[in-house]
Amino acid sequence: LWVSGTSTRAKALLLHEIGHVLDGLNDFSSDAAVAMAWRNEAGDLLKYLGKFGGSIDAEISYFADGTTRATREVVAELYAARHGLKTAESVDVALAFPATMRSLYQLLDSQGL
């Protein structure tokens, strides 16, 4: 899959975008277990909004603002994390959304992804 010399950032972005495609095809972000875990963890993460400022607050909002877009971004980022990479710079989505990650990975495993 990777061409020699492909940067780590490019690989992370590609995996993140593949996560979006897989979510679009399979609607992982709407799965009851994934959605419930995300809602709980997003609520917990939002408690930190305004405590750090700058890029950290921006990423907290981006991944936890209660929108469908935010859920989809978490799913895509967790797909990249499954392959050891990430695109987020300030928030470690795998650490911030562990139950969401477990639910998503169970779905991915059940579909051989």
C-alpha positions as CSV (number, residue, x, y, z in Angstrom):
1,L,0.0,0.0,0.0
2,W,2.8,2.5,0.9
3,V,5.2,3.8,-1.7
4,S,8.7,4.1,-0.3
5,G,9.3,7.5,1.1
6,T,5.6,8.2,2.0
7,S,5.6,10.4,5.0
8,T,4.0,9.3,8.3
9,R,1.6,12.3,8.1
10,A,0.5,11.2,4.6
11,K,-0.1,7.7,5.8
12,A,-2.1,8.9,8.8
13,L,-4.3,11.1,6.6
14,L,-4.9,8.3,4.2
15,L,-5.9,5.9,7.0
16,H,-8.1,8.6,8.5
17,E,-9.9,9.1,5.2
18,I,-10.2,5.3,4.7
19,G,-12.0,5.4,8.1
20,H,-14.4,7.9,6.7
21,V,-15.1,5.7,3.7
22,L,-15.6,2.6,5.8
23,D,-18.0,4.5,8.1
24,G,-19.9,5.9,5.1
25,L,-20.3,2.4,3.7
26,N,-21.1,0.7,7.0
27,D,-22.5,3.5,9.2
28,F,-20.3,2.5,12.1
29,S,-20.9,5.9,13.8
30,S,-24.6,5.2,14.0
31,D,-24.2,1.8,15.6
32,A,-26.0,1.9,19.0
33,A,-22.9,0.8,21.0
34,V,-20.5,3.1,19.3
35,A,-22.9,6.1,19.5
36,M,-23.7,5.5,23.2
37,A,-20.0,5.2,24.1
38,W,-19.1,8.3,22.1
39,R,-21.9,10.4,23.7
40,N,-20.7,9.4,27.2
41,E,-17.0,10.0,26.4
42,A,-17.7,13.2,24.5
43,G,-19.6,14.6,27.5
44,D,-16.7,13.8,29.7
45,L,-14.2,15.4,27.3
46,L,-16.3,18.6,27.0
47,K,-15.8,19.1,30.7
48,Y,-12.2,20.1,29.9
49,L,-13.3,22.7,27.2
50,G,-11.9,26.1,28.1
51,K,-9.3,24.8,30.5
52,F,-6.4,24.7,28.0
53,G,-7.1,27.1,25.2
54,G,-5.7,27.1,21.7
55,S,-5.4,23.9,19.7
56,I,-6.4,21.6,22.6
57,D,-9.8,23.4,23.0
58,A,-10.2,23.4,19.2
59,E,-9.7,19.6,19.0
60,I,-11.9,18.9,22.0
61,S,-14.7,20.8,20.3
62,Y,-13.9,19.1,17.0
63,F,-14.2,15.6,18.4
64,A,-16.8,16.1,21.1
65,D,-19.2,18.9,20.1
66,G,-22.3,16.7,19.9
67,T,-22.7,16.7,16.2
68,T,-22.8,13.7,13.8
69,R,-19.7,15.2,12.2
70,A,-17.8,14.9,15.5
71,T,-18.8,11.2,15.9
72,R,-17.7,10.5,12.3
73,E,-14.4,12.2,12.9
74,V,-13.8,10.1,16.0
75,V,-14.5,6.9,14.1
76,A,-12.1,7.9,11.3
77,E,-9.4,8.9,13.8
78,L,-9.9,5.6,15.7
79,Y,-9.5,3.7,12.4
80,A,-6.1,5.4,11.8
81,A,-5.2,4.7,15.5
82,R,-6.0,1.0,14.9
83,H,-3.1,1.1,12.4
84,G,-0.8,3.0,14.8
85,L,-1.2,6.5,13.4
86,K,-3.2,9.6,14.1
87,T,-4.0,12.9,12.5
88,A,-5.1,14.8,15.7
89,E,-2.3,16.9,17.1
90,S,-3.5,17.8,20.6
91,V,-6.0,15.2,21.7
92,D,-5.2,11.4,21.7
93,V,-8.5,10.1,20.5
94,A,-7.7,6.5,21.5
95,L,-7.2,7.6,25.1
96,A,-10.1,10.1,25.1
97,F,-12.6,7.6,23.6
98,P,-11.6,4.1,24.9
99,A,-15.2,2.6,25.1
100,T,-15.9,4.0,21.6
101,M,-12.7,2.5,20.4
102,R,-13.6,-1.0,21.8
103,S,-17.1,-0.9,20.3
104,L,-15.8,0.2,16.9
105,Y,-13.0,-2.3,16.9
106,Q,-15.5,-5.1,17.6
107,L,-17.5,-4.0,14.6
108,L,-14.4,-3.8,12.4
109,D,-13.3,-7.3,13.6
110,S,-16.8,-8.7,13.0
111,Q,-16.6,-7.5,9.4
112,G,-13.0,-8.6,8.8
113,L,-11.8,-5.0,8.6
